[in-house]
Amino acid sequence: MTPFGRKMRQLRADKNVTQQQQADFLGVSKAYISALENGARGKPSTVLVDQICVWLGLIWDDAEDLKRLATLSHPKPTIDVRKHTPDAVMLANMLAQNIERLDDQDCQQLLTALEKRLT
C-alpha cells in the first residue's frame, strides 16, 4: 500500500462510499481504484488526484496533503545520484538494498529525521 492509497482509503471510508462509487464518478474501473489503494499501480496523474479531491470534497490543506502524498507514492522509485557525493550514493544504495529489513517503526523514525532535516 502506498501513502496515497492509505489516505484515499481512509477518506473514502470516512465518507462511507465504495470503490465502485468512486470509480463510477472518476470514469475508471473499480479494479484501478483497488490497485491505487493497494499500491499495485504507480502514482496517479495530477488530473486524477484533482478529480479525487473534488469527489471527496477536499479543499485547501486536505487537498494539498492528498496531492503531496500522491507525489510520494511511486511503488518503485528511482534515485539518480550520479552527480552527488559518495555519501549520497551510499545512502541511496543502502536504502535500496535494505528497505525490506526495516519495519514500520524504523521507517517512521527515518522519515521523521529526514523531514526534520529537509524543513
MOBELBEL-V150681 format. One record per residue. N is the residue number from 1. RES is the residue in one small letter. SS is DSSP state (H for helix, E for strand, C for the rest). PSI is psi in degrees with one decimal (999 if undefined). BURIAL is I if it has 9 or more other C-alpha atoms within 8 Angstrom, else O. Layout:
# MOBELBEL-V150681
n={N N}
res={RES RES}
ss={SS SS}
psi={PSI PSI}
burial={BURIAL BURIAL}
This chain:
# MOBELBEL-V150681
n={1 2 3 4 5 6 7 8 9 10 11 12 13 14 15 16 17 18 19 20 21 22 23 24 25 26 27 28 29 30 31 32 33 34 35 36 37 38 39 40 41 42 43 44 45 46 47 48 49 50 51 52 53 54 55 56 57 58 59 60 61 62 63 64 65 66 67 68 69 70 71 72 73 74 75 76 77 78 79 80 81 82 83 84 85 86 87 88 89 90 91 92 93 94 95 96 97 98 99 100 101 102 103 104 105 106 107 108 109 110 111 112 113 114 115 116 117 118 119}
res={m t p f g r k m r q l r a d k n v t q q q q a d f l g v s k a y i s a l e n g a r g k p s t v l v d q i c v w l g l i w d d a e d l k r l a t l s h p k p t i d v r k h t p d a v m l a n m l a q n i e r l d d q d c q q l l t a l e k r l t}
ss={C C H H H H H H H H H H H H C C C C H H H H H H H H C C C H H H H H H H H H C C C C C C C H H H H H H H H H H H C C C H H H H H H H H H H H H C C C C C C C C C C C C C C H H H H H H H H H H H H H H H H C C H H H H H H H H H H H H H H H C}
psi={142.0 164.1 -39.9 -46.4 -42.1 -45.3 -43.1 -42.1 -43.4 -45.4 -40.3 -42.4 -39.6 -33.7 -0.6 48.0 158.3 165.5 -38.4 -41.8 -41.3 -45.8 -43.3 -43.9 -41.5 -12.1 32.6 175.0 156.2 -35.7 -37.4 -43.1 -45.0 -43.2 -38.0 -44.8 -36.1 -4.5 12.0 -14.5 151.4 -176.6 142.6 161.1 158.8 -40.5 -45.2 -40.8 -41.3 -42.0 -39.0 -41.7 -43.7 -47.6 -39.4 -7.9 30.1 138.5 163.3 -120.7 -38.0 -41.5 -43.0 -37.6 -44.5 -39.6 -40.8 -42.6 -35.2 -40.3 -19.3 21.3 26.4 121.8 -13.9 67.9 154.6 149.4 118.8 107.5 20.0 -33.3 20.6 178.1 161.9 -34.7 -36.9 -39.9 -44.4 -44.4 -48.1 -43.1 -39.5 -42.0 -46.5 -39.1 -13.3 5.5 -34.0 -16.2 -9.4 130.0 -179.4 -40.2 -42.4 -46.3 -42.6 -40.9 -43.1 -42.1 -44.9 -45.9 -42.1 -44.7 -40.1 -41.0 -33.2 -8.6 999}
burial={O I I I I I I I I O I I I O O O I O I O O I I I O I O I I I O I I I I I I I I I I I I I O O O I I I I I I O I I O I O O O O I I O I I O I I O I I I I O O O O O I O O O O O O I I O O I O O O O O O O O O I O O O O I O O O O O O O O O O O O}
